[in-house]
């Protein structure tokens, strides 16, 4: 296995991007993370009007 420390050090120090975007594979990790974060934040926010108006979730009686 090759030692890529100096290559990666040059890559990280030469870039002006934020540290979490400097690696070439950053997009593969960050875009799914941002997508899941958006869903996790927006799903409860969509329920706020029902909670304010007192509308309860429908119960499924099987």
N, CA, C and O atoms as CSV, one atom per row, in Angstrom:
chain,resi,resn,atom,element,x,y,z
A,1,UNK,N,N,0.837,-1.173,0.000
A,1,UNK,CA,C,0.000,0.000,0.000
A,1,UNK,C,C,0.889,1.246,0.000
A,1,UNK,O,O,1.815,1.357,0.803
A,2,UNK,N,N,0.602,2.163,-0.893
A,2,UNK,CA,C,1.431,3.359,-1.034
A,2,UNK,C,C,1.127,4.360,0.078
A,2,UNK,O,O,0.005,4.435,0.579
A,3,UNK,N,N,2.140,5.116,0.448
A,3,UNK,CA,C,1.991,6.150,1.464
A,3,UNK,C,C,1.664,7.461,0.745
A,3,UNK,O,O,2.519,8.028,0.064
A,4,UNK,N,N,0.443,7.933,0.895
A,4,UNK,CA,C,-0.025,9.131,0.188
A,4,UNK,C,C,-0.081,10.365,1.069
A,4,UNK,O,O,-0.779,11.324,0.739
A,5,UNK,N,N,0.629,10.363,2.170
A,5,UNK,CA,C,0.517,11.460,3.126
A,5,UNK,C,C,0.951,12.780,2.500
A,5,UNK,O,O,0.245,13.781,2.624
A,6,UNK,N,N,2.092,12.795,1.834
A,6,UNK,CA,C,2.570,14.061,1.268
A,6,UNK,C,C,1.664,14.548,0.141
A,6,UNK,O,O,1.444,15.751,-0.002
A,7,UNK,N,N,1.134,13.614,-0.664
A,7,UNK,CA,C,0.214,14.003,-1.742
A,7,UNK,C,C,-1.064,14.625,-1.164
A,7,UNK,O,O,-1.528,15.665,-1.634
A,8,UNK,N,N,-1.618,13.976,-0.147
A,8,UNK,CA,C,-2.838,14.510,0.482
A,8,UNK,C,C,-2.555,15.808,1.224
A,8,UNK,O,O,-3.401,16.702,1.253
A,9,UNK,N,N,-1.376,15.920,1.823
A,9,UNK,CA,C,-1.029,17.153,2.525
A,9,UNK,C,C,-0.988,18.327,1.549
A,9,UNK,O,O,-1.493,19.408,1.852
A,10,UNK,N,N,-0.385,18.115,0.375
A,10,UNK,CA,C,-0.379,19.174,-0.649
A,10,UNK,C,C,-1.792,19.511,-1.096
A,10,UNK,O,O,-2.132,20.680,-1.276
A,11,UNK,N,N,-2.615,18.482,-1.276
A,11,UNK,CA,C,-4.000,18.678,-1.713
A,11,UNK,C,C,-4.778,19.525,-0.710
A,11,UNK,O,O,-5.473,20.467,-1.094
A,12,UNK,N,N,-4.662,19.195,0.555
A,12,UNK,CA,C,-5.428,19.893,1.582
A,12,UNK,C,C,-4.903,21.304,1.833
A,12,UNK,O,O,-5.691,22.223,2.055
A,13,UNK,N,N,-3.590,21.488,1.802
A,13,UNK,CA,C,-3.028,22.803,2.107
A,13,UNK,C,C,-3.131,23.776,0.947
A,13,UNK,O,O,-3.145,24.987,1.167
A,14,UNK,N,N,-3.203,23.280,-0.283
A,14,UNK,CA,C,-3.261,24.161,-1.449
A,14,UNK,C,C,-4.678,24.639,-1.744
A,14,UNK,O,O,-4.860,25.611,-2.477
A,15,UNK,N,N,-5.667,23.982,-1.193
A,15,UNK,CA,C,-7.053,24.309,-1.514
A,15,UNK,C,C,-7.571,25.439,-0.624
A,15,UNK,O,O,-7.184,25.568,0.537
A,16,UNK,N,N,-8.449,26.245,-1.195
A,16,UNK,CA,C,-9.080,27.318,-0.415
A,16,UNK,C,C,-10.508,26.954,-0.018
A,16,UNK,O,O,-11.215,27.766,0.577
A,17,UNK,N,N,-10.933,25.729,-0.349
A,17,UNK,CA,C,-12.274,25.265,0.013
A,17,UNK,C,C,-12.335,25.024,1.516
A,17,UNK,O,O,-11.291,24.910,2.160
A,18,UNK,N,N,-13.533,24.945,2.089
A,18,UNK,CA,C,-13.654,24.527,3.496
A,18,UNK,C,C,-13.060,23.134,3.667
A,18,UNK,O,O,-13.059,22.336,2.729
A,19,UNK,N,N,-12.566,22.849,4.839
A,19,UNK,CA,C,-11.828,21.610,5.084
A,19,UNK,C,C,-12.649,20.368,4.741
A,19,UNK,O,O,-12.087,19.374,4.282
A,20,UNK,N,N,-13.964,20.404,4.954
A,20,UNK,CA,C,-14.787,19.219,4.701
A,20,UNK,C,C,-15.047,19.007,3.214
A,20,UNK,O,O,-15.545,17.943,2.844
A,21,UNK,N,N,-14.736,19.958,2.349
A,21,UNK,CA,C,-14.925,19.820,0.903
A,21,UNK,C,C,-13.626,19.591,0.151
A,21,UNK,O,O,-13.657,19.466,-1.073
A,22,UNK,N,N,-12.487,19.531,0.827
A,22,UNK,CA,C,-11.198,19.475,0.135
A,22,UNK,C,C,-10.869,18.128,-0.475
A,22,UNK,O,O,-10.168,18.077,-1.486
A,23,UNK,N,N,-11.335,17.064,0.085
A,23,UNK,CA,C,-10.994,15.746,-0.451
A,23,UNK,C,C,-11.809,15.488,-1.715
A,23,UNK,O,O,-12.961,15.914,-1.803
A,24,UNK,N,N,-11.221,14.789,-2.704
A,24,UNK,CA,C,-11.964,14.528,-3.956
A,24,UNK,C,C,-13.252,13.732,-3.758
A,24,UNK,O,O,-14.177,13.885,-4.555
A,25,UNK,N,N,-13.350,12.891,-2.733
A,25,UNK,CA,C,-14.554,12.086,-2.504
A,25,UNK,C,C,-15.556,12.768,-1.570
A,25,UNK,O,O,-16.543,12.146,-1.178
A,26,UNK,N,N,-15.329,14.002,-1.215
A,26,UNK,CA,C,-16.201,14.684,-0.257
A,26,UNK,C,C,-17.658,14.729,-0.711
A,26,UNK,O,O,-18.566,14.581,0.107
A,27,UNK,N,N,-17.884,14.928,-1.986
A,27,UNK,CA,C,-19.257,15.027,-2.491
A,27,UNK,C,C,-20.028,13.733,-2.271
A,27,UNK,O,O,-21.233,13.770,-2.020
A,28,UNK,N,N,-19.354,12.589,-2.362
A,28,UNK,CA,C,-20.027,11.303,-2.158
A,28,UNK,C,C,-20.531,11.146,-0.726
A,28,UNK,O,O,-21.503,10.434,-0.477
A,29,UNK,N,N,-19.866,11.812,0.206
A,29,UNK,CA,C,-20.270,11.730,1.611
A,29,UNK,C,C,-21.218,12.858,1.990
A,29,UNK,O,O,-22.172,12.648,2.740
A,30,UNK,N,N,-20.959,14.049,1.475
A,30,UNK,CA,C,-21.696,15.217,1.947
A,30,UNK,C,C,-23.083,15.362,1.321
A,30,UNK,O,O,-24.016,15.755,2.021
A,31,UNK,N,N,-23.254,15.067,0.052
A,31,UNK,CA,C,-24.579,15.225,-0.554
A,31,UNK,C,C,-25.622,14.298,0.068
A,31,UNK,O,O,-26.726,14.755,0.363
A,32,UNK,N,N,-25.319,13.007,0.281
A,32,UNK,CA,C,-26.313,12.187,0.990
A,32,UNK,C,C,-26.559,12.666,2.416
A,32,UNK,O,O,-27.685,12.607,2.909
A,33,UNK,N,N,-25.505,13.142,3.079
A,33,UNK,CA,C,-25.676,13.662,4.437
A,33,UNK,C,C,-26.605,14.872,4.428
A,33,UNK,O,O,-27.522,14.955,5.244
A,34,UNK,N,N,-26.373,15.809,3.509
A,34,UNK,CA,C,-27.227,16.998,3.434
A,34,UNK,C,C,-28.667,16.622,3.095
A,34,UNK,O,O,-29.604,17.232,3.611
A,35,UNK,N,N,-28.850,15.625,2.235
A,35,UNK,CA,C,-30.199,15.185,1.883
A,35,UNK,C,C,-30.939,14.593,3.074
A,35,UNK,O,O,-32.099,14.922,3.322
A,36,UNK,N,N,-30.259,13.716,3.810
A,36,UNK,CA,C,-30.889,13.122,4.998
A,36,UNK,C,C,-31.144,14.163,6.079
A,36,UNK,O,O,-32.162,14.114,6.768
A,37,UNK,N,N,-30.228,15.094,6.225
A,37,UNK,CA,C,-30.425,16.167,7.206
A,37,UNK,C,C,-31.642,17.014,6.839
A,37,UNK,O,O,-32.432,17.373,7.712
A,38,UNK,N,N,-31.799,17.332,5.566
A,38,UNK,CA,C,-32.955,18.126,5.127
A,38,UNK,C,C,-34.261,17.396,5.407
A,38,UNK,O,O,-35.220,18.003,5.882
A,39,UNK,N,N,-34.307,16.098,5.118
A,39,UNK,CA,C,-35.518,15.315,5.383
A,39,UNK,C,C,-35.803,15.261,6.879
A,39,UNK,O,O,-36.949,15.409,7.302
A,40,UNK,N,N,-34.757,15.048,7.682
A,40,UNK,CA,C,-34.938,14.939,9.128
A,40,UNK,C,C,-35.375,16.262,9.745
A,40,UNK,O,O,-36.044,16.266,10.779
A,41,UNK,N,N,-35.015,17.373,9.138
A,41,UNK,CA,C,-35.425,18.682,9.672
A,41,UNK,C,C,-36.794,19.084,9.134
A,41,UNK,O,O,-37.614,19.620,9.879
A,42,UNK,N,N,-37.051,18.836,7.862
A,42,UNK,CA,C,-38.300,19.297,7.247
A,42,UNK,C,C,-39.516,18.453,7.613
A,42,UNK,O,O,-40.627,18.980,7.675
A,43,UNK,N,N,-39.335,17.173,7.854
A,43,UNK,CA,C,-40.482,16.318,8.197
A,43,UNK,C,C,-41.182,16.797,9.473
A,43,UNK,O,O,-42.405,16.935,9.459
A,44,UNK,N,N,-40.480,17.054,10.556
A,44,UNK,CA,C,-41.182,17.577,11.740
A,44,UNK,C,C,-41.755,18.975,11.530
A,44,UNK,O,O,-42.792,19.313,12.101
A,45,UNK,N,N,-41.083,19.791,10.711
A,45,UNK,CA,C,-41.580,21.148,10.458
A,45,UNK,C,C,-42.914,21.098,9.710
A,45,UNK,O,O,-43.777,21.950,9.922
A,46,UNK,N,N,-43.084,20.104,8.839
A,46,UNK,CA,C,-44.351,19.965,8.106
A,46,UNK,C,C,-45.506,19.591,9.030
A,46,UNK,O,O,-46.664,19.806,8.673
A,47,UNK,N,N,-45.227,19.048,10.187
A,47,UNK,CA,C,-46.271,18.651,11.127
A,47,UNK,C,C,-46.706,19.809,12.024
A,47,UNK,O,O,-47.757,19.720,12.659
A,48,UNK,N,N,-45.938,20.882,12.096
A,48,UNK,CA,C,-46.229,21.997,13.010
A,48,UNK,C,C,-47.628,22.581,12.807
A,48,UNK,O,O,-48.322,22.805,13.799
A,49,UNK,N,N,-48.084,22.842,11.562
A,49,UNK,CA,C,-49.454,23.387,11.431
A,49,UNK,C,C,-50.524,22.472,12.033
A,49,UNK,O,O,-51.472,22.961,12.648
A,50,UNK,N,N,-50.389,21.157,11.865
A,50,UNK,CA,C,-51.358,20.234,12.456
A,50,UNK,C,C,-51.298,20.293,13.978
A,50,UNK,O,O,-52.334,20.246,14.641
A,51,UNK,N,N,-50.115,20.394,14.525
A,51,UNK,CA,C,-49.980,20.461,15.975
A,51,UNK,C,C,-50.581,21.745,16.527
A,51,UNK,O,O,-51.216,21.729,17.582
A,52,UNK,N,N,-50.389,22.846,15.831
A,52,UNK,CA,C,-50.945,24.133,16.283
A,52,UNK,C,C,-52.466,24.109,16.213
A,52,UNK,O,O,-53.135,24.630,17.105
A,53,UNK,N,N,-53.018,23.510,15.164
A,53,UNK,CA,C,-54.468,23.459,15.005
A,53,UNK,C,C,-55.112,22.320,15.799
A,53,UNK,O,O,-56.338,22.230,15.855
A,54,UNK,N,N,-54.326,21.473,16.397
A,54,UNK,CA,C,-54.861,20.384,17.203
A,54,UNK,C,C,-55.352,19.203,16.396
A,54,UNK,O,O,-56.152,18.414,16.899
A,55,UNK,N,N,-54.905,19.055,15.168
A,55,UNK,CA,C,-55.327,17.943,14.316
A,55,UNK,C,C,-54.487,16.725,14.666
A,55,UNK,O,O,-53.259,16.766,14.594
A,56,UNK,N,N,-55.149,15.650,15.042
A,56,UNK,CA,C,-54.447,14.418,15.418
A,56,UNK,C,C,-54.201,13.559,14.182
A,56,UNK,O,O,-54.923,13.672,13.191
A,57,UNK,N,N,-53.201,12.715,14.239
A,57,UNK,CA,C,-52.922,11.767,13.162
A,57,UNK,C,C,-54.032,10.723,13.113
A,57,UNK,O,O,-54.557,10.312,14.147
A,58,UNK,N,N,-54.380,10.299,11.904
A,58,UNK,CA,C,-55.406,9.276,11.750
A,58,UNK,C,C,-54.878,7.926,12.237
A,58,UNK,O,O,-53.742,7.554,11.943
A,59,UNK,N,N,-55.701,7.207,12.976
A,59,UNK,CA,C,-55.295,5.888,13.468
A,59,UNK,C,C,-55.842,4.846,12.528
A,59,UNK,O,O,-57.000,4.910,12.117
A,60,UNK,N,N,-55.019,3.900,12.195
A,60,UNK,CA,C,-55.421,2.803,11.330
A,60,UNK,C,C,-55.934,1.655,12.193
A,60,UNK,O,O,-55.155,1.001,12.886
A,61,UNK,N,N,-57.215,1.414,12.154
A,61,UNK,CA,C,-57.780,0.310,12.916
A,61,UNK,C,C,-57.946,-0.874,11.979
A,61,UNK,O,O,-58.824,-0.895,11.116
A,62,UNK,N,N,-57.095,-1.838,12.171
A,62,UNK,CA,C,-57.137,-3.015,11.291
A,62,UNK,C,C,-57.936,-4.139,11.893
A,62,UNK,O,O,-58.069,-5.199,11.281
